[in-house]
Amino acid sequence: MLAYLFVVIAVLWRVMLSIFPHPLGFAPVAASLLFFGANVERKRFWVPMVLLVASDLWLTPEYYGYKITADHFVTWAWYAAMLGLGSLLKKNSTPVRILGASLTASVSFFLVSNLAVWAVWNMYPKTLAGLLQCYAAAVPFFRNGLAGDLVFTAAFFSAPLLLKAFRPESPATDRLIR
């Protein structure tokens, strides 16, 4: 249940922050995908995919004023990859492995999303120098993304432990965690 709640929080966070000023990139998307992957069976991975892709399809033209382009497919593939990465934490979710997954999420999103922007949009020359310029321009977003990924991943993966600590014998806690 928490995994579904965290995905809904990620979607609502994106919608809310599309309206209000915020540090770009500081969001619970990666953390929600990692947590979902670690706690829900693969046959349910379609749920966060549908919710996040739908939010992209709505937010991109409505609030950001852009068209849906090929770089979105890269982002959607990244969503699926993060669910897969989270599933690797299912049997062994130590703090070091969770930290590693969170760092992998941040770095991989930075690399693939900016490569896609460089390839699809005409903002930078289609040269190595243009690609490096694209990455350099994205560094401030990377900082916010890294911070958000680390904070939300720590919070989401700690939540079941905290719930059990405060209500160890509660059937309601067990249902919420599952």
VMD Tcl script that builds the backbone (N, CA, C; Angstrom):
set m [mol new atoms 534]
animate dup $m
set s [atomselect $m all]
$s set {name element resname resid chain x y z} {
  {N N MET 1 A 0.818 -1.195 0.000}
  {CA C MET 1 A 0.000 0.000 0.000}
  {C C MET 1 A 0.862 1.259 0.000}
  {N N LEU 2 A 1.941 1.251 0.786}
  {CA C LEU 2 A 2.833 2.416 0.815}
  {C C LEU 2 A 3.427 2.698 -0.556}
  {N N ALA 3 A 3.768 1.660 -1.292}
  {CA C ALA 3 A 4.367 1.847 -2.612}
  {C C ALA 3 A 3.417 2.621 -3.527}
  {N N TYR 4 A 2.146 2.280 -3.500}
  {CA C TYR 4 A 1.154 2.981 -4.310}
  {C C TYR 4 A 1.008 4.424 -3.832}
  {N N LEU 5 A 0.968 4.597 -2.521}
  {CA C LEU 5 A 0.854 5.936 -1.942}
  {C C LEU 5 A 2.029 6.813 -2.366}
  {N N PHE 6 A 3.231 6.258 -2.358}
  {CA C PHE 6 A 4.411 7.050 -2.729}
  {C C PHE 6 A 4.391 7.443 -4.206}
  {N N VAL 7 A 3.864 6.583 -5.063}
  {CA C VAL 7 A 3.738 6.949 -6.476}
  {C C VAL 7 A 2.712 8.069 -6.639}
  {N N VAL 8 A 1.603 7.973 -5.935}
  {CA C VAL 8 A 0.595 9.034 -5.992}
  {C C VAL 8 A 1.189 10.345 -5.471}
  {N N ILE 9 A 1.966 10.276 -4.403}
  {CA C ILE 9 A 2.635 11.475 -3.884}
  {C C ILE 9 A 3.558 12.064 -4.946}
  {N N ALA 10 A 4.303 11.209 -5.640}
  {CA C ALA 10 A 5.217 11.693 -6.685}
  {C C ALA 10 A 4.446 12.420 -7.789}
  {N N VAL 11 A 3.324 11.847 -8.208}
  {CA C VAL 11 A 2.526 12.479 -9.257}
  {C C VAL 11 A 1.937 13.792 -8.756}
  {N N LEU 12 A 1.364 13.781 -7.565}
  {CA C LEU 12 A 0.783 15.006 -7.011}
  {C C LEU 12 A 1.845 16.073 -6.779}
  {N N TRP 13 A 3.022 15.661 -6.361}
  {CA C TRP 13 A 4.139 16.580 -6.161}
  {C C TRP 13 A 4.466 17.294 -7.470}
  {N N ARG 14 A 4.529 16.532 -8.551}
  {CA C ARG 14 A 4.831 17.107 -9.858}
  {C C ARG 14 A 3.735 18.080 -10.288}
  {N N VAL 15 A 2.487 17.711 -10.084}
  {CA C VAL 15 A 1.382 18.588 -10.468}
  {C C VAL 15 A 1.397 19.852 -9.626}
  {N N MET 16 A 1.542 19.687 -8.316}
  {CA C MET 16 A 1.547 20.841 -7.414}
  {C C MET 16 A 2.701 21.783 -7.742}
  {N N LEU 17 A 3.864 21.216 -7.985}
  {CA C LEU 17 A 5.030 22.053 -8.215}
  {C C LEU 17 A 5.082 22.611 -9.625}
  {N N SER 18 A 4.227 22.116 -10.510}
  {CA C SER 18 A 4.158 22.731 -11.832}
  {C C SER 18 A 3.436 24.073 -11.739}
  {N N ILE 19 A 2.683 24.245 -10.676}
  {CA C ILE 19 A 1.913 25.471 -10.475}
  {C C ILE 19 A 2.683 26.474 -9.620}
  {N N PHE 20 A 3.383 25.986 -8.592}
  {CA C PHE 20 A 4.081 26.847 -7.653}
  {C C PHE 20 A 5.583 26.839 -7.919}
  {N N PRO 21 A 6.254 27.938 -7.660}
  {CA C PRO 21 A 7.714 27.958 -7.830}
  {C C PRO 21 A 8.376 26.928 -6.912}
  {N N HIS 22 A 9.434 26.314 -7.421}
  {CA C HIS 22 A 10.123 25.272 -6.670}
  {C C HIS 22 A 11.513 25.050 -7.253}
  {N N PRO 23 A 12.366 24.397 -6.489}
  {CA C PRO 23 A 13.662 24.030 -7.072}
  {C C PRO 23 A 13.458 22.893 -8.085}
  {N N LEU 24 A 13.715 23.159 -9.352}
  {CA C LEU 24 A 13.495 22.165 -10.397}
  {C C LEU 24 A 14.320 20.918 -10.149}
  {N N GLY 25 A 13.685 19.784 -10.293}
  {CA C GLY 25 A 14.370 18.519 -10.141}
  {C C GLY 25 A 14.241 17.899 -8.762}
  {N N PHE 26 A 13.882 18.671 -7.757}
  {CA C PHE 26 A 13.743 18.143 -6.396}
  {C C PHE 26 A 12.361 17.497 -6.303}
  {N N ALA 27 A 12.316 16.198 -6.542}
  {CA C ALA 27 A 11.033 15.503 -6.623}
  {C C ALA 27 A 11.192 14.049 -6.170}
  {N N PRO 28 A 10.078 13.431 -5.767}
  {CA C PRO 28 A 10.129 12.049 -5.279}
  {C C PRO 28 A 9.942 10.976 -6.346}
  {N N VAL 29 A 10.084 11.312 -7.614}
  {CA C VAL 29 A 9.800 10.348 -8.676}
  {C C VAL 29 A 10.722 9.132 -8.593}
  {N N ALA 30 A 12.028 9.342 -8.598}
  {CA C ALA 30 A 12.964 8.211 -8.570}
  {C C ALA 30 A 12.762 7.376 -7.313}
  {N N ALA 31 A 12.619 8.029 -6.178}
  {CA C ALA 31 A 12.440 7.304 -4.913}
  {C C ALA 31 A 11.174 6.460 -4.942}
  {N N SER 32 A 10.088 7.009 -5.500}
  {CA C SER 32 A 8.840 6.244 -5.548}
  {C C SER 32 A 8.978 5.027 -6.462}
  {N N LEU 33 A 9.702 5.181 -7.559}
  {CA C LEU 33 A 9.900 4.050 -8.472}
  {C C LEU 33 A 10.792 2.980 -7.847}
  {N N LEU 34 A 11.855 3.393 -7.195}
  {CA C LEU 34 A 12.733 2.430 -6.525}
  {C C LEU 34 A 11.969 1.675 -5.439}
  {N N PHE 35 A 11.209 2.407 -4.623}
  {CA C PHE 35 A 10.450 1.781 -3.544}
  {C C PHE 35 A 9.391 0.833 -4.108}
  {N N PHE 36 A 8.691 1.282 -5.135}
  {CA C PHE 36 A 7.673 0.432 -5.758}
  {C C PHE 36 A 8.310 -0.847 -6.293}
  {N N GLY 37 A 9.413 -0.694 -7.003}
  {CA C GLY 37 A 10.102 -1.864 -7.546}
  {C C GLY 37 A 10.558 -2.836 -6.474}
  {N N ALA 38 A 10.958 -2.299 -5.330}
  {CA C ALA 38 A 11.455 -3.136 -4.236}
  {C C ALA 38 A 10.342 -3.820 -3.450}
  {N N ASN 39 A 9.116 -3.330 -3.571}
  {CA C ASN 39 A 8.057 -3.817 -2.689}
  {C C ASN 39 A 6.813 -4.374 -3.366}
  {N N VAL 40 A 6.737 -4.270 -4.666}
  {CA C VAL 40 A 5.536 -4.728 -5.367}
  {C C VAL 40 A 5.963 -5.694 -6.468}
  {N N GLU 41 A 5.125 -6.687 -6.719}
  {CA C GLU 41 A 5.457 -7.666 -7.755}
  {C C GLU 41 A 5.478 -7.016 -9.146}
  {N N ARG 42 A 6.292 -7.574 -10.004}
  {CA C ARG 42 A 6.514 -7.005 -11.344}
  {C C ARG 42 A 5.227 -6.843 -12.155}
  {N N LYS 43 A 4.280 -7.738 -11.968}
  {CA C LYS 43 A 3.054 -7.651 -12.773}
  {C C LYS 43 A 2.255 -6.383 -12.466}
  {N N ARG 44 A 2.611 -5.673 -11.419}
  {CA C ARG 44 A 1.936 -4.414 -11.061}
  {C C ARG 44 A 2.740 -3.167 -11.469}
  {N N PHE 45 A 3.870 -3.357 -12.128}
  {CA C PHE 45 A 4.711 -2.226 -12.524}
  {C C PHE 45 A 4.011 -1.274 -13.489}
  {N N TRP 46 A 2.949 -1.730 -14.109}
  {CA C TRP 46 A 2.202 -0.874 -15.024}
  {C C TRP 46 A 1.561 0.304 -14.294}
  {N N VAL 47 A 1.266 0.158 -12.999}
  {CA C VAL 47 A 0.558 1.212 -12.263}
  {C C VAL 47 A 1.375 2.511 -12.217}
  {N N PRO 48 A 2.620 2.502 -11.710}
  {CA C PRO 48 A 3.368 3.759 -11.713}
  {C C PRO 48 A 3.692 4.252 -13.127}
  {N N MET 49 A 3.876 3.313 -14.056}
  {CA C MET 49 A 4.144 3.724 -15.437}
  {C C MET 49 A 2.970 4.528 -15.994}
  {N N VAL 50 A 1.766 4.015 -15.830}
  {CA C VAL 50 A 0.583 4.704 -16.353}
  {C C VAL 50 A 0.421 6.062 -15.675}
  {N N LEU 51 A 0.564 6.104 -14.367}
  {CA C LEU 51 A 0.375 7.372 -13.649}
  {C C LEU 51 A 1.419 8.418 -14.040}
  {N N LEU 52 A 2.676 8.011 -14.123}
  {CA C LEU 52 A 3.728 8.980 -14.453}
  {C C LEU 52 A 3.690 9.401 -15.919}
  {N N VAL 53 A 3.447 8.450 -16.819}
  {CA C VAL 53 A 3.341 8.811 -18.238}
  {C C VAL 53 A 2.136 9.723 -18.444}
  {N N ALA 54 A 1.017 9.413 -17.814}
  {CA C ALA 54 A -0.171 10.269 -17.932}
  {C C ALA 54 A 0.119 11.673 -17.402}
  {N N SER 55 A 0.832 11.756 -16.297}
  {CA C SER 55 A 1.150 13.094 -15.766}
  {C C SER 55 A 2.070 13.838 -16.732}
  {N N ASP 56 A 3.000 13.135 -17.374}
  {CA C ASP 56 A 3.850 13.779 -18.389}
  {C C ASP 56 A 3.010 14.268 -19.571}
  {N N LEU 57 A 2.108 13.425 -20.032}
  {CA C LEU 57 A 1.276 13.786 -21.179}
  {C C LEU 57 A 0.394 14.991 -20.887}
  {N N TRP 58 A 0.018 15.163 -19.648}
  {CA C TRP 58 A -0.810 16.306 -19.266}
  {C C TRP 58 A 0.033 17.530 -18.939}
  {N N LEU 59 A 1.081 17.350 -18.113}
  {CA C LEU 59 A 1.876 18.494 -17.665}
  {C C LEU 59 A 2.698 19.147 -18.780}
  {N N THR 60 A 3.248 18.345 -19.661}
  {CA C THR 60 A 4.152 18.893 -20.672}
  {C C THR 60 A 3.475 19.973 -21.520}
  {N N PRO 61 A 2.356 19.704 -22.142}
  {CA C PRO 61 A 1.738 20.792 -22.921}
  {C C PRO 61 A 0.989 21.806 -22.058}
  {N N GLU 62 A 0.342 21.317 -20.999}
  {CA C GLU 62 A -0.529 22.188 -20.207}
  {C C GLU 62 A 0.247 23.216 -19.385}
  {N N TYR 63 A 1.280 22.774 -18.674}
  {CA C TYR 63 A 1.978 23.679 -17.763}
  {C C TYR 63 A 3.340 24.114 -18.261}
  {N N TYR 64 A 4.028 23.223 -18.972}
  {CA C TYR 64 A 5.368 23.592 -19.440}
  {C C TYR 64 A 5.332 24.206 -20.827}
  {N N GLY 65 A 4.236 24.020 -21.552}
  {CA C GLY 65 A 4.076 24.615 -22.867}
  {C C GLY 65 A 4.908 23.981 -23.963}
  {N N TYR 66 A 5.256 22.715 -23.805}
  {CA C TYR 66 A 6.047 22.007 -24.818}
  {C C TYR 66 A 5.216 20.911 -25.464}
  {N N LYS 67 A 5.677 20.476 -26.615}
  {CA C LYS 67 A 5.066 19.323 -27.274}
  {C C LYS 67 A 5.684 18.051 -26.709}
  {N N ILE 68 A 4.959 16.963 -26.842}
  {CA C ILE 68 A 5.513 15.655 -26.511}
  {C C ILE 68 A 6.463 15.281 -27.658}
  {N N THR 69 A 7.709 15.005 -27.303}
  {CA C THR 69 A 8.721 14.684 -28.310}
  {C C THR 69 A 9.409 13.371 -27.946}
  {N N ALA 70 A 10.323 12.961 -28.786}
  {CA C ALA 70 A 10.995 11.671 -28.612}
  {C C ALA 70 A 11.749 11.567 -27.293}
  {N N ASP 71 A 12.186 12.683 -26.735}
  {CA C ASP 71 A 12.916 12.610 -25.465}
  {C C ASP 71 A 12.028 12.114 -24.334}
  {N N HIS 72 A 10.726 12.231 -24.470}
  {CA C HIS 72 A 9.824 11.695 -23.446}
  {C C HIS 72 A 9.903 10.169 -23.391}
  {N N PHE 73 A 10.087 9.552 -24.542}
  {CA C PHE 73 A 10.194 8.089 -24.565}
  {C C PHE 73 A 11.421 7.619 -23.782}
  {N N VAL 74 A 12.469 8.425 -23.811}
  {CA C VAL 74 A 13.671 8.110 -23.027}
  {C C VAL 74 A 13.338 8.194 -21.537}
  {N N THR 75 A 12.616 9.227 -21.152}
  {CA C THR 75 A 12.207 9.372 -19.755}
  {C C THR 75 A 11.326 8.202 -19.333}
  {N N TRP 76 A 10.411 7.802 -20.184}
  {CA C TRP 76 A 9.517 6.695 -19.842}
  {C C TRP 76 A 10.279 5.377 -19.741}
  {N N ALA 77 A 11.261 5.195 -20.582}
  {CA C ALA 77 A 12.108 4.002 -20.472}
  {C C ALA 77 A 12.903 4.046 -19.169}
  {N N TRP 78 A 13.316 5.244 -18.772}
  {CA C TRP 78 A 14.037 5.397 -17.507}
  {C C TRP 78 A 13.128 5.029 -16.334}
  {N N TYR 79 A 11.849 5.415 -16.395}
  {CA C TYR 79 A 10.908 5.023 -15.333}
  {C C TYR 79 A 10.919 3.500 -15.181}
  {N N ALA 80 A 10.800 2.806 -16.307}
  {CA C ALA 80 A 10.780 1.337 -16.266}
  {C C ALA 80 A 12.092 0.783 -15.718}
  {N N ALA 81 A 13.196 1.390 -16.114}
  {CA C ALA 81 A 14.500 0.934 -15.617}
  {C C ALA 81 A 14.614 1.119 -14.108}
  {N N MET 82 A 14.056 2.194 -13.576}
  {CA C MET 82 A 14.132 2.432 -12.130}
  {C C MET 82 A 13.248 1.446 -11.371}
  {N N LEU 83 A 12.137 1.054 -11.955}
  {CA C LEU 83 A 11.336 -0.016 -11.339}
  {C C LEU 83 A 12.150 -1.306 -11.299}
  {N N GLY 84 A 12.842 -1.602 -12.401}
  {CA C GLY 84 A 13.702 -2.786 -12.444}
  {C C GLY 84 A 14.834 -2.707 -11.444}
  {N N LEU 85 A 15.457 -1.544 -11.337}
  {CA C LEU 85 A 16.527 -1.369 -10.356}
  {C C LEU 85 A 15.986 -1.557 -8.943}
  {N N GLY 86 A 14.819 -1.001 -8.683}
  {CA C GLY 86 A 14.195 -1.184 -7.367}
  {C C GLY 86 A 13.923 -2.644 -7.067}
  {N N SER 87 A 13.555 -3.402 -8.098}
  {CA C SER 87 A 13.262 -4.823 -7.871}
  {C C SER 87 A 14.508 -5.587 -7.424}
  {N N LEU 88 A 15.690 -5.078 -7.739}
  {CA C LEU 88 A 16.925 -5.717 -7.279}
  {C C LEU 88 A 17.122 -5.546 -5.775}
  {N N LEU 89 A 16.376 -4.618 -5.191}
  {CA C LEU 89 A 16.459 -4.379 -3.741}
  {C C LEU 89 A 15.481 -5.252 -2.960}
  {N N LYS 90 A 14.647 -5.993 -3.660}
  {CA C LYS 90 A 13.593 -6.789 -3.020}
  {C C LYS 90 A 14.112 -7.727 -1.937}
  {N N LYS 91 A 15.160 -8.452 -2.241}
  {CA C LYS 91 A 15.661 -9.459 -1.305}
  {C C LYS 91 A 16.767 -8.946 -0.398}
  {N N ASN 92 A 17.413 -7.866 -0.782}
  {CA C ASN 92 A 18.551 -7.380 0.001}
  {C C ASN 92 A 18.589 -5.855 -0.068}
  {N N SER 93 A 17.796 -5.218 0.770}
  {CA C SER 93 A 17.724 -3.758 0.742}
  {C C SER 93 A 18.481 -3.156 1.927}
  {N N THR 94 A 19.786 -3.292 1.892}
  {CA C THR 94 A 20.620 -2.681 2.923}
  {C C THR 94 A 20.731 -1.187 2.647}
  {N N PRO 95 A 21.066 -0.408 3.657}
  {CA C PRO 95 A 21.229 1.030 3.427}
  {C C PRO 95 A 22.237 1.360 2.322}
  {N N VAL 96 A 23.305 0.610 2.226}
  {CA C VAL 96 A 24.310 0.876 1.189}
  {C C VAL 96 A 23.738 0.595 -0.198}
  {N N ARG 97 A 22.991 -0.487 -0.342}
  {CA C ARG 97 A 22.387 -0.814 -1.643}
  {C C ARG 97 A 21.314 0.213 -2.014}
  {N N ILE 98 A 20.549 0.662 -1.034}
  {CA C ILE 98 A 19.523 1.680 -1.300}
  {C C ILE 98 A 20.198 2.989 -1.716}
  {N N LEU 99 A 21.242 3.370 -1.016}
  {CA C LEU 99 A 22.000 4.574 -1.384}
  {C C LEU 99 A 22.559 4.437 -2.799}
  {N N GLY 100 A 23.128 3.288 -3.101}
  {CA C GLY 100 A 23.664 3.044 -4.445}
  {C C GLY 100 A 22.593 3.149 -5.515}
  {N N ALA 101 A 21.413 2.613 -5.239}
  {CA C ALA 101 A 20.307 2.694 -6.199}
  {C C ALA 101 A 19.873 4.143 -6.398}
  {N N SER 102 A 19.817 4.897 -5.313}
  {CA C SER 102 A 19.426 6.302 -5.407}
  {C C SER 102 A 20.445 7.107 -6.222}
  {N N LEU 103 A 21.718 6.874 -5.963}
  {CA C LEU 103 A 22.766 7.554 -6.733}
  {C C LEU 103 A 22.723 7.146 -8.202}
  {N N THR 104 A 22.480 5.865 -8.455}
  {CA C THR 104 A 22.361 5.374 -9.831}
  {C C THR 104 A 21.185 6.052 -10.529}
  {N N ALA 105 A 20.078 6.203 -9.819}
  {CA C ALA 105 A 18.910 6.870 -10.391}
  {C C ALA 105 A 19.254 8.305 -10.783}
  {N N SER 106 A 19.902 9.025 -9.897}
  {CA C SER 106 A 20.244 10.425 -10.170}
  {C C SER 106 A 21.177 10.555 -11.362}
  {N N VAL 107 A 22.252 9.800 -11.338}
  {CA C VAL 107 A 23.259 9.901 -12.398}
  {C C VAL 107 A 22.684 9.427 -13.730}
  {N N SER 108 A 21.959 8.320 -13.711}
  {CA C SER 108 A 21.415 7.798 -14.968}
  {C C SER 108 A 20.397 8.757 -15.572}
  {N N PHE 109 A 19.557 9.372 -14.740}
  {CA C PHE 109 A 18.591 10.322 -15.284}
  {C C PHE 109 A 19.310 11.526 -15.885}
  {N N PHE 110 A 20.308 12.036 -15.190}
  {CA C PHE 110 A 21.088 13.161 -15.710}
  {C C PHE 110 A 21.682 12.812 -17.075}
  {N N LEU 111 A 22.315 11.654 -17.159}
  {CA C LEU 111 A 22.997 11.276 -18.402}
  {C C LEU 111 A 22.022 11.031 -19.551}
  {N N VAL 112 A 20.992 10.217 -19.326}
  {CA C VAL 112 A 20.114 9.856 -20.440}
  {C C VAL 112 A 19.153 10.979 -20.823}
  {N N SER 113 A 18.647 11.719 -19.852}
  {CA C SER 113 A 17.693 12.776 -20.199}
  {C C SER 113 A 18.383 13.920 -20.938}
  {N N ASN 114 A 19.581 14.259 -20.529}
  {CA C ASN 114 A 20.280 15.338 -21.225}
  {C C ASN 114 A 20.813 14.900 -22.577}
  {N N LEU 115 A 21.190 13.648 -22.703}
  {CA C LEU 115 A 21.556 13.123 -24.019}
  {C C LEU 115 A 20.356 13.213 -24.957}
  {N N ALA 116 A 19.183 12.871 -24.445}
  {CA C ALA 116 A 17.966 12.930 -25.258}
  {C C ALA 116 A 17.623 14.369 -25.637}
  {N N VAL 117 A 17.760 15.286 -24.700}
  {CA C VAL 117 A 17.498 16.699 -25.000}
  {C C VAL 117 A 18.446 17.174 -26.097}
  {N N TRP 118 A 19.708 16.843 -25.960}
  {CA C TRP 118 A 20.701 17.237 -26.958}
  {C C TRP 118 A 20.354 16.646 -28.324}
  {N N ALA 119 A 19.937 15.382 -28.342}
  {CA C ALA 119 A 19.656 14.713 -29.611}
  {C C ALA 119 A 18.370 15.196 -30.272}
  {N N VAL 120 A 17.352 15.508 -29.478}
  {CA C VAL 120 A 16.030 15.814 -30.021}
  {C C VAL 120 A 15.842 17.304 -30.295}
  {N N TRP 121 A 16.267 18.130 -29.374}
  {CA C TRP 121 A 16.037 19.569 -29.489}
  {C C TRP 121 A 17.192 20.234 -30.243}
  {N N ASN 122 A 16.964 21.410 -30.755}
  {CA C ASN 122 A 17.995 22.152 -31.483}
  {C C ASN 122 A 18.609 23.256 -30.629}
  {N N MET 123 A 18.754 22.988 -29.348}
  {CA C MET 123 A 19.302 23.981 -28.425}
  {C C MET 123 A 20.827 24.008 -28.454}
  {N N TYR 124 A 21.427 22.894 -28.825}
  {CA C TYR 124 A 22.882 22.758 -28.797}
  {C C TYR 124 A 23.348 22.166 -30.122}
  {N N PRO 125 A 24.552 22.528 -30.532}
  {CA C PRO 125 A 25.087 21.918 -31.763}
  {C C PRO 125 A 25.216 20.405 -31.600}
  {N N LYS 126 A 25.021 19.689 -32.673}
  {CA C LYS 126 A 25.108 18.222 -32.653}
  {C C LYS 126 A 26.575 17.791 -32.775}
  {N N THR 127 A 27.356 18.250 -31.812}
  {CA C THR 127 A 28.780 17.919 -31.737}
  {C C THR 127 A 29.083 17.504 -30.309}
  {N N LEU 128 A 30.280 16.969 -30.099}
  {CA C LEU 128 A 30.690 16.620 -28.741}
  {C C LEU 128 A 30.687 17.860 -27.855}
  {N N ALA 129 A 31.149 18.975 -28.388}
  {CA C ALA 129 A 31.148 20.230 -27.624}
  {C C ALA 129 A 29.721 20.644 -27.261}
  {N N GLY 130 A 28.785 20.434 -28.191}
  {CA C GLY 130 A 27.385 20.753 -27.912}
  {C C GLY 130 A 26.806 19.863 -26.833}
  {N N LEU 131 A 27.154 18.577 -26.878}
  {CA C LEU 131 A 26.690 17.647 -25.847}
  {C C LEU 131 A 27.250 18.038 -24.484}
  {N N LEU 132 A 28.524 18.369 -24.435}
  {CA C LEU 132 A 29.136 18.789 -23.166}
  {C C LEU 132 A 28.515 20.084 -22.658}
  {N N GLN 133 A 28.173 20.970 -23.574}
  {CA C GLN 133 A 27.500 22.216 -23.200}
  {C C GLN 133 A 26.124 21.910 -22.599}
  {N N CYS 134 A 25.420 20.958 -23.182}
  {CA C CYS 134 A 24.108 20.541 -22.676}
  {C C CYS 134 A 24.238 19.993 -21.259}
  {N N TYR 135 A 25.233 19.120 -21.049}
  {CA C TYR 135 A 25.449 18.572 -19.707}
  {C C TYR 135 A 25.824 19.675 -18.718}
  {N N ALA 136 A 26.668 20.590 -19.126}
  {CA C ALA 136 A 27.094 21.676 -18.230}
  {C C ALA 136 A 25.904 22.546 -17.828}
  {N N ALA 137 A 25.024 22.818 -18.780}
  {CA C ALA 137 A 23.847 23.644 -18.471}
  {C C ALA 137 A 22.895 22.939 -17.511}
  {N N ALA 138 A 22.970 21.613 -17.457}
  {CA C ALA 138 A 22.049 20.838 -16.621}
  {C C ALA 138 A 22.567 20.573 -15.216}
  {N N VAL 139 A 23.789 20.965 -14.924}
  {CA C VAL 139 A 24.367 20.677 -13.601}
  {C C VAL 139 A 23.510 21.218 -12.451}
  {N N PRO 140 A 22.983 22.449 -12.517}
  {CA C PRO 140 A 22.133 22.905 -11.399}
  {C C PRO 140 A 20.908 22.013 -11.173}
  {N N PHE 141 A 20.334 21.477 -12.247}
  {CA C PHE 141 A 19.194 20.574 -12.115}
  {C C PHE 141 A 19.639 19.254 -11.503}
  {N N PHE 142 A 20.857 18.822 -11.851}
  {CA C PHE 142 A 21.389 17.586 -11.287}
  {C C PHE 142 A 21.527 17.699 -9.771}
  {N N ARG 143 A 22.020 18.830 -9.301}
  {CA C ARG 143 A 22.172 19.021 -7.851}
  {C C ARG 143 A 20.829 18.854 -7.146}
  {N N ASN 144 A 19.804 19.508 -7.680}
  {CA C ASN 144 A 18.468 19.402 -7.080}
  {C C ASN 144 A 17.922 17.981 -7.191}
  {N N GLY 145 A 18.144 17.349 -8.336}
  {CA C GLY 145 A 17.676 15.974 -8.523}
  {C C GLY 145 A 18.354 15.013 -7.570}
  {N N LEU 146 A 19.649 15.164 -7.424}
  {CA C LEU 146 A 20.406 14.311 -6.494}
  {C C LEU 146 A 19.908 14.503 -5.066}
  {N N ALA 147 A 19.734 15.752 -4.663}
  {CA C ALA 147 A 19.239 16.030 -3.307}
  {C C ALA 147 A 17.852 15.433 -3.107}
  {N N GLY 148 A 16.965 15.638 -4.061}
  {CA C GLY 148 A 15.615 15.092 -3.956}
  {C C GLY 148 A 15.619 13.572 -3.919}
  {N N ASP 149 A 16.417 12.962 -4.786}
  {CA C ASP 149 A 16.481 11.499 -4.812}
  {C C ASP 149 A 16.970 10.949 -3.482}
  {N N LEU 150 A 18.007 11.543 -2.924}
  {CA C LEU 150 A 18.551 11.050 -1.656}
  {C C LEU 150 A 17.574 11.258 -0.501}
  {N N VAL 151 A 16.984 12.435 -0.424}
  {CA C VAL 151 A 16.049 12.739 0.675}
  {C C VAL 151 A 14.812 11.843 0.597}
  {N N PHE 152 A 14.190 11.784 -0.575}
  {CA C PHE 152 A 12.955 11.003 -0.695}
  {C C PHE 152 A 13.217 9.494 -0.602}
  {N N THR 153 A 14.331 9.025 -1.135}
  {CA C THR 153 A 14.637 7.603 -1.019}
  {C C THR 153 A 14.833 7.224 0.445}
  {N N ALA 154 A 15.563 8.059 1.175}
  {CA C ALA 154 A 15.753 7.785 2.607}
  {C C ALA 154 A 14.410 7.789 3.337}
  {N N ALA 155 A 13.563 8.759 3.031}
  {CA C ALA 155 A 12.259 8.849 3.697}
  {C C ALA 155 A 11.368 7.655 3.349}
  {N N PHE 156 A 11.290 7.323 2.071}
  {CA C PHE 156 A 10.383 6.255 1.653}
  {C C PHE 156 A 10.831 4.893 2.177}
  {N N PHE 157 A 12.124 4.611 2.105}
  {CA C PHE 157 A 12.592 3.303 2.570}
  {C C PHE 157 A 12.623 3.221 4.101}
  {N N SER 158 A 12.627 4.366 4.783}
  {CA C SER 158 A 12.566 4.375 6.246}
  {C C SER 158 A 11.140 4.266 6.772}
  {N N ALA 159 A 10.188 4.678 5.977}
  {CA C ALA 159 A 8.794 4.724 6.432}
  {C C ALA 159 A 8.283 3.400 6.995}
  {N N PRO 160 A 8.487 2.258 6.332}
  {CA C PRO 160 A 7.990 1.003 6.917}
  {C C PRO 160 A 8.637 0.687 8.260}
  {N N LEU 161 A 9.910 0.998 8.383}
  {CA C LEU 161 A 10.602 0.755 9.658}
  {C C LEU 161 A 10.039 1.637 10.766}
  {N N LEU 162 A 9.780 2.880 10.431}
  {CA C LEU 162 A 9.210 3.798 11.424}
  {C C LEU 162 A 7.800 3.386 11.813}
  {N N LEU 163 A 7.002 2.969 10.834}
  {CA C LEU 163 A 5.642 2.515 11.140}
  {C C LEU 163 A 5.663 1.303 12.065}
  {N N LYS 164 A 6.543 0.362 11.779}
  {CA C LYS 164 A 6.646 -0.830 12.635}
  {C C LYS 164 A 7.160 -0.476 14.028}
  {N N ALA 165 A 8.048 0.508 14.118}
  {CA C ALA 165 A 8.588 0.912 15.420}
  {C C ALA 165 A 7.496 1.512 16.305}
  {N N PHE 166 A 6.574 2.258 15.687}
  {CA C PHE 166 A 5.529 2.905 16.472}
  {C C PHE 166 A 4.306 2.027 16.668}
  {N N ARG 167 A 4.062 1.100 15.766}
  {CA C ARG 167 A 2.901 0.209 15.863}
  {C C ARG 167 A 3.320 -1.200 15.491}
  {N N PRO 168 A 4.176 -1.845 16.267}
  {CA C PRO 168 A 4.757 -3.137 15.862}
  {C C PRO 168 A 3.751 -4.270 15.693}
  {N N GLU 169 A 2.678 -4.304 16.451}
  {CA C GLU 169 A 1.750 -5.439 16.412}
  {C C GLU 169 A 0.435 -5.111 15.716}
  {N N SER 170 A 0.377 -4.013 14.986}
  {CA C SER 170 A -0.882 -3.568 14.404}
  {C C SER 170 A -1.146 -4.186 13.035}
  {N N PRO 171 A -2.312 -4.835 12.846}
  {CA C PRO 171 A -2.672 -5.340 11.511}
  {C C PRO 171 A -2.807 -4.205 10.494}
  {N N ALA 172 A -3.245 -3.055 10.936}
  {CA C ALA 172 A -3.371 -1.906 10.027}
  {C C ALA 172 A -2.004 -1.497 9.497}
  {N N THR 173 A -0.984 -1.523 10.351}
  {CA C THR 173 A 0.379 -1.206 9.923}
  {C C THR 173 A 0.852 -2.216 8.900}
  {N N ASP 174 A 0.579 -3.493 9.144}
  {CA C ASP 174 A 0.970 -4.530 8.191}
  {C C ASP 174 A 0.329 -4.325 6.834}
  {N N ARG 175 A -0.958 -3.962 6.801}
  {CA C ARG 175 A -1.654 -3.724 5.527}
  {C C ARG 175 A -1.070 -2.514 4.810}
  {N N LEU 176 A -0.760 -1.470 5.561}
  {CA C LEU 176 A -0.214 -0.256 4.962}
  {C C LEU 176 A 1.156 -0.500 4.363}
  {N N ILE 177 A 1.970 -1.278 5.033}
  {CA C ILE 177 A 3.316 -1.555 4.554}
  {C C ILE 177 A 3.275 -2.436 3.310}
  {N N ARG 178 A 2.363 -3.379 3.266}
  {CA C ARG 178 A 2.252 -4.265 2.091}
  {C C ARG 178 A 1.715 -3.556 0.944}
}
mol reanalyze $m
mol bondsrecalc $m
mol representation Tube
mol addrep $m
